[in-house]
Amino acid sequence: MAFNTIIVEDEMHTARMLESMIKELRPEWKVLDIFDSISETVEWLQNNEHPNLIFLDIQLADGLSFSIFDKVEVKSAIIFTTAYDEYAVKAFKLNSIDYILKPVKEESLLAAIKKMENVMQLFENENQININYAELVKGIKEGEAKYRKRFLVSKRDAFFAVPVEDVAYIYFEAKTTYAVTFDKKQHMINFTLDKLEEELDPAVFIRANRQAIVNLKAIHSLENYFGGKLVVKLLPQFDEKFVVSRAKASVFKEWLDS
């Protein structure tokens, strides 16, 4: 089934990555446009035929996206994208709206797409589902996402905290995860990169490849590499060549430019 969809997301690198994954998973779908604000989305919905599906971020630069539903009668299925905690997630479940936790993973996106495909006939028949958006807004305000602020690391027989803003990059090697600070100190941390990708602020940290997550402030420059890849020059320097895949190169550059 071919769907028309729009993406509402104020982090452009996240929006572009989501668009790329949608096109890969459902090549027959058409992403009509990407919007980064409530006002822009409302204006478009007021003047265009509504798409089958909207990928909707919850907290945008100009407020909570639930206010869109106060301004226009939305006639689309919704998949929320959210960095919020389980309180909000439970609200989505109770209201029969699907959601994807950020950072968006391909398997989570595929599961959400399949669910919405299964219930799409319901949307077509009823045009919309009655949702208590006021309760969802209340849940969001009470349960905003909190990103990790520090790591507890050990040294000899003592433990001490390393602030997240002091971490230049994190990499995985020989089944161990290491955090390297801007003062070139290296610490072992007991987390997978997948877990850290969920816990670190995506405006500051990005998963550049399977082996590493980097801090925006640690990126000195980018160099073109064969096959459309990028080589990232880091400060402090990384011992090996730090390569960003072709698939993530454009998203990486947009993230730096956002």
Contacts in CASP RR format, 6 or more apart in sequence:
PFRMAT RR
TARGET T0000
AUTHOR 0000-0000-0000
METHOD contacts of the structure
MODEL  1
MAFNTIIVEDEMHTARMLESMIKELRPEWKVLDIFDSISETVEWLQNNEH
PNLIFLDIQLADGLSFSIFDKVEVKSAIIFTTAYDEYAVKAFKLNSIDYI
LKPVKEESLLAAIKKMENVMQLFENENQININYAELVKGIKEGEAKYRKR
FLVSKRDAFFAVPVEDVAYIYFEAKTTYAVTFDKKQHMINFTLDKLEEEL
DPAVFIRANRQAIVNLKAIHSLENYFGGKLVVKLLPQFDEKFVVSRAKAS
VFKEWLDS
1 117 0 8 1.000
1 120 0 8 1.000
2 28 0 8 1.000
2 29 0 8 1.000
2 30 0 8 1.000
3 26 0 8 1.000
3 29 0 8 1.000
3 30 0 8 1.000
3 51 0 8 1.000
3 52 0 8 1.000
3 53 0 8 1.000
3 120 0 8 1.000
4 29 0 8 1.000
4 30 0 8 1.000
4 32 0 8 1.000
4 51 0 8 1.000
4 52 0 8 1.000
4 53 0 8 1.000
5 22 0 8 1.000
5 29 0 8 1.000
5 30 0 8 1.000
5 31 0 8 1.000
5 32 0 8 1.000
5 51 0 8 1.000
5 52 0 8 1.000
5 53 0 8 1.000
5 54 0 8 1.000
5 55 0 8 1.000
6 31 0 8 1.000
6 32 0 8 1.000
6 33 0 8 1.000
6 34 0 8 1.000
6 35 0 8 1.000
6 41 0 8 1.000
6 44 0 8 1.000
6 51 0 8 1.000
6 54 0 8 1.000
6 55 0 8 1.000
7 15 0 8 1.000
7 18 0 8 1.000
7 19 0 8 1.000
7 31 0 8 1.000
7 33 0 8 1.000
7 34 0 8 1.000
7 35 0 8 1.000
7 54 0 8 1.000
7 55 0 8 1.000
8 34 0 8 1.000
8 35 0 8 1.000
8 36 0 8 1.000
8 41 0 8 1.000
8 54 0 8 1.000
8 55 0 8 1.000
8 56 0 8 1.000
8 57 0 8 1.000
8 60 0 8 1.000
8 65 0 8 1.000
8 68 0 8 1.000
9 15 0 8 1.000
9 18 0 8 1.000
9 34 0 8 1.000
9 35 0 8 1.000
9 36 0 8 1.000
9 55 0 8 1.000
9 57 0 8 1.000
9 81 0 8 1.000
10 36 0 8 1.000
10 37 0 8 1.000
10 57 0 8 1.000
10 60 0 8 1.000
10 61 0 8 1.000
11 57 0 8 1.000
11 202 0 8 1.000
11 203 0 8 1.000
11 258 0 8 1.000
12 34 0 8 1.000
12 36 0 8 1.000
12 254 0 8 1.000
12 255 0 8 1.000
12 258 0 8 1.000
13 206 0 8 1.000
13 251 0 8 1.000
13 252 0 8 1.000
13 254 0 8 1.000
13 255 0 8 1.000
13 258 0 8 1.000
14 57 0 8 1.000
14 81 0 8 1.000
14 102 0 8 1.000
14 103 0 8 1.000
14 104 0 8 1.000
14 202 0 8 1.000
15 34 0 8 1.000
15 36 0 8 1.000
16 34 0 8 1.000
16 250 0 8 1.000
16 251 0 8 1.000
16 254 0 8 1.000
17 104 0 8 1.000
17 248 0 8 1.000
17 251 0 8 1.000
18 55 0 8 1.000
18 81 0 8 1.000
18 104 0 8 1.000
18 109 0 8 1.000
19 31 0 8 1.000
19 34 0 8 1.000
20 247 0 8 1.000
20 251 0 8 1.000
21 104 0 8 1.000
21 106 0 8 1.000
21 109 0 8 1.000
22 29 0 8 1.000
22 31 0 8 1.000
22 55 0 8 1.000
22 109 0 8 1.000
22 113 0 8 1.000
23 29 0 8 1.000
23 31 0 8 1.000
24 106 0 8 1.000
25 106 0 8 1.000
25 109 0 8 1.000
25 110 0 8 1.000
25 113 0 8 1.000
26 113 0 8 1.000
32 51 0 8 1.000
33 44 0 8 1.000
35 41 0 8 1.000
35 44 0 8 1.000
36 60 0 8 1.000
36 61 0 8 1.000
37 60 0 8 1.000
37 61 0 8 1.000
37 62 0 8 1.000
38 60 0 8 1.000
38 62 0 8 1.000
38 63 0 8 1.000
38 65 0 8 1.000
38 67 0 8 1.000
38 68 0 8 1.000
38 71 0 8 1.000
39 62 0 8 1.000
41 65 0 8 1.000
41 68 0 8 1.000
42 68 0 8 1.000
42 71 0 8 1.000
42 72 0 8 1.000
45 68 0 8 1.000
45 72 0 8 1.000
45 74 0 8 1.000
46 72 0 8 1.000
50 74 0 8 1.000
50 75 0 8 1.000
50 76 0 8 1.000
51 76 0 8 1.000
52 76 0 8 1.000
52 77 0 8 1.000
52 120 0 8 1.000
52 123 0 8 1.000
53 76 0 8 1.000
53 77 0 8 1.000
53 78 0 8 1.000
53 79 0 8 1.000
53 116 0 8 1.000
54 74 0 8 1.000
54 76 0 8 1.000
54 77 0 8 1.000
54 78 0 8 1.000
54 79 0 8 1.000
55 79 0 8 1.000
55 81 0 8 1.000
56 65 0 8 1.000
56 68 0 8 1.000
56 78 0 8 1.000
56 79 0 8 1.000
56 80 0 8 1.000
56 81 0 8 1.000
57 65 0 8 1.000
57 80 0 8 1.000
57 81 0 8 1.000
57 82 0 8 1.000
58 64 0 8 1.000
58 65 0 8 1.000
58 66 0 8 1.000
58 80 0 8 1.000
58 81 0 8 1.000
58 82 0 8 1.000
58 84 0 8 1.000
58 88 0 8 1.000
58 140 0 8 1.000
59 65 0 8 1.000
59 140 0 8 1.000
59 144 0 8 1.000
64 137 0 8 1.000
64 140 0 8 1.000
64 141 0 8 1.000
66 133 0 8 1.000
66 136 0 8 1.000
66 137 0 8 1.000
66 140 0 8 1.000
68 74 0 8 1.000
69 131 0 8 1.000
69 133 0 8 1.000
70 133 0 8 1.000
73 128 0 8 1.000
74 128 0 8 1.000
75 127 0 8 1.000
75 128 0 8 1.000
76 123 0 8 1.000
77 116 0 8 1.000
77 119 0 8 1.000
77 120 0 8 1.000
77 123 0 8 1.000
78 97 0 8 1.000
78 98 0 8 1.000
79 97 0 8 1.000
79 98 0 8 1.000
79 99 0 8 1.000
79 100 0 8 1.000
79 112 0 8 1.000
79 113 0 8 1.000
79 116 0 8 1.000
80 92 0 8 1.000
80 97 0 8 1.000
80 98 0 8 1.000
80 99 0 8 1.000
80 100 0 8 1.000
81 99 0 8 1.000
81 100 0 8 1.000
81 102 0 8 1.000
81 104 0 8 1.000
82 88 0 8 1.000
82 89 0 8 1.000
82 92 0 8 1.000
82 99 0 8 1.000
82 100 0 8 1.000
82 101 0 8 1.000
82 102 0 8 1.000
82 145 0 8 1.000
83 101 0 8 1.000
83 102 0 8 1.000
83 145 0 8 1.000
83 202 0 8 1.000
84 140 0 8 1.000
84 143 0 8 1.000
84 144 0 8 1.000
84 145 0 8 1.000
85 143 0 8 1.000
85 144 0 8 1.000
85 145 0 8 1.000
85 146 0 8 1.000
87 139 0 8 1.000
87 142 0 8 1.000
87 143 0 8 1.000
88 136 0 8 1.000
88 139 0 8 1.000
88 140 0 8 1.000
88 143 0 8 1.000
89 99 0 8 1.000
89 101 0 8 1.000
91 135 0 8 1.000
91 136 0 8 1.000
91 139 0 8 1.000
92 98 0 8 1.000
92 99 0 8 1.000
92 136 0 8 1.000
95 129 0 8 1.000
95 131 0 8 1.000
95 132 0 8 1.000
95 136 0 8 1.000
96 119 0 8 1.000
96 129 0 8 1.000
97 129 0 8 1.000
97 131 0 8 1.000
98 112 0 8 1.000
98 115 0 8 1.000
98 116 0 8 1.000
99 112 0 8 1.000
100 108 0 8 1.000
100 109 0 8 1.000
100 112 0 8 1.000
101 108 0 8 1.000
101 198 0 8 1.000
102 198 0 8 1.000
102 202 0 8 1.000
103 197 0 8 1.000
103 198 0 8 1.000
103 202 0 8 1.000
103 207 0 8 1.000
122 129 0 8 1.000
123 129 0 8 1.000
147 164 0 8 1.000
147 199 0 8 1.000
147 200 0 8 1.000
147 201 0 8 1.000
148 164 0 8 1.000
148 196 0 8 1.000
148 199 0 8 1.000
148 200 0 8 1.000
149 163 0 8 1.000
149 164 0 8 1.000
150 161 0 8 1.000
150 162 0 8 1.000
150 163 0 8 1.000
150 164 0 8 1.000
151 161 0 8 1.000
151 162 0 8 1.000
151 164 0 8 1.000
151 167 0 8 1.000
151 179 0 8 1.000
151 187 0 8 1.000
151 189 0 8 1.000
152 159 0 8 1.000
152 160 0 8 1.000
152 161 0 8 1.000
152 162 0 8 1.000
153 159 0 8 1.000
153 160 0 8 1.000
153 161 0 8 1.000
153 162 0 8 1.000
153 179 0 8 1.000
153 187 0 8 1.000
153 188 0 8 1.000
153 189 0 8 1.000
162 179 0 8 1.000
162 181 0 8 1.000
162 187 0 8 1.000
164 200 0 8 1.000
164 201 0 8 1.000
164 204 0 8 1.000
165 204 0 8 1.000
165 215 0 8 1.000
166 181 0 8 1.000
166 182 0 8 1.000
166 183 0 8 1.000
167 179 0 8 1.000
167 180 0 8 1.000
167 181 0 8 1.000
167 182 0 8 1.000
167 215 0 8 1.000
168 180 0 8 1.000
168 181 0 8 1.000
168 182 0 8 1.000
168 214 0 8 1.000
168 215 0 8 1.000
168 217 0 8 1.000
168 218 0 8 1.000
168 234 0 8 1.000
168 235 0 8 1.000
168 236 0 8 1.000
169 179 0 8 1.000
169 180 0 8 1.000
169 212 0 8 1.000
169 213 0 8 1.000
169 214 0 8 1.000
169 215 0 8 1.000
169 218 0 8 1.000
169 234 0 8 1.000
169 238 0 8 1.000
170 177 0 8 1.000
170 178 0 8 1.000
170 179 0 8 1.000
170 180 0 8 1.000
170 189 0 8 1.000
170 193 0 8 1.000
170 196 0 8 1.000
170 212 0 8 1.000
170 213 0 8 1.000
170 214 0 8 1.000
171 177 0 8 1.000
171 178 0 8 1.000
171 180 0 8 1.000
171 211 0 8 1.000
171 212 0 8 1.000
171 213 0 8 1.000
171 238 0 8 1.000
172 178 0 8 1.000
172 192 0 8 1.000
172 193 0 8 1.000
172 210 0 8 1.000
172 211 0 8 1.000
172 212 0 8 1.000
173 211 0 8 1.000
176 188 0 8 1.000
177 188 0 8 1.000
177 189 0 8 1.000
177 190 0 8 1.000
177 191 0 8 1.000
177 192 0 8 1.000
177 193 0 8 1.000
177 196 0 8 1.000
178 186 0 8 1.000
178 187 0 8 1.000
178 188 0 8 1.000
178 189 0 8 1.000
179 186 0 8 1.000
179 187 0 8 1.000
179 189 0 8 1.000
180 186 0 8 1.000
180 187 0 8 1.000
180 236 0 8 1.000
180 238 0 8 1.000
181 187 0 8 1.000
182 217 0 8 1.000
182 218 0 8 1.000
182 235 0 8 1.000
182 236 0 8 1.000
184 236 0 8 1.000
191 199 0 8 1.000
193 207 0 8 1.000
193 210 0 8 1.000
193 211 0 8 1.000
193 212 0 8 1.000
193 213 0 8 1.000
196 205 0 8 1.000
196 213 0 8 1.000
197 205 0 8 1.000
197 207 0 8 1.000
197 213 0 8 1.000
200 213 0 8 1.000
203 216 0 8 1.000
204 215 0 8 1.000
204 216 0 8 1.000
204 217 0 8 1.000
205 213 0 8 1.000
205 214 0 8 1.000
205 215 0 8 1.000
205 216 0 8 1.000
206 213 0 8 1.000
206 214 0 8 1.000
206 216 0 8 1.000
206 252 0 8 1.000
206 255 0 8 1.000
207 213 0 8 1.000
208 214 0 8 1.000
208 232 0 8 1.000
208 242 0 8 1.000
208 244 0 8 1.000
208 248 0 8 1.000
208 252 0 8 1.000
209 243 0 8 1.000
209 244 0 8 1.000
209 245 0 8 1.000
209 248 0 8 1.000
212 238 0 8 1.000
212 242 0 8 1.000
214 232 0 8 1.000
214 234 0 8 1.000
214 242 0 8 1.000
216 255 0 8 1.000
216 256 0 8 1.000
218 234 0 8 1.000
218 235 0 8 1.000
218 236 0 8 1.000
219 232 0 8 1.000
219 233 0 8 1.000
219 234 0 8 1.000
219 256 0 8 1.000
220 233 0 8 1.000
220 234 0 8 1.000
220 235 0 8 1.000
221 232 0 8 1.000
221 233 0 8 1.000
222 230 0 8 1.000
222 231 0 8 1.000
222 232 0 8 1.000
222 233 0 8 1.000
222 252 0 8 1.000
222 253 0 8 1.000
222 256 0 8 1.000
223 230 0 8 1.000
223 231 0 8 1.000
223 233 0 8 1.000
224 230 0 8 1.000
224 231 0 8 1.000
225 231 0 8 1.000
225 243 0 8 1.000
227 246 0 8 1.000
228 246 0 8 1.000
228 249 0 8 1.000
229 243 0 8 1.000
229 244 0 8 1.000
229 245 0 8 1.000
229 246 0 8 1.000
229 249 0 8 1.000
230 243 0 8 1.000
230 244 0 8 1.000
230 249 0 8 1.000
230 252 0 8 1.000
230 253 0 8 1.000
231 241 0 8 1.000
231 242 0 8 1.000
231 243 0 8 1.000
231 244 0 8 1.000
232 242 0 8 1.000
232 243 0 8 1.000
232 244 0 8 1.000
232 252 0 8 1.000
233 242 0 8 1.000
234 242 0 8 1.000
244 252 0 8 1.000
END
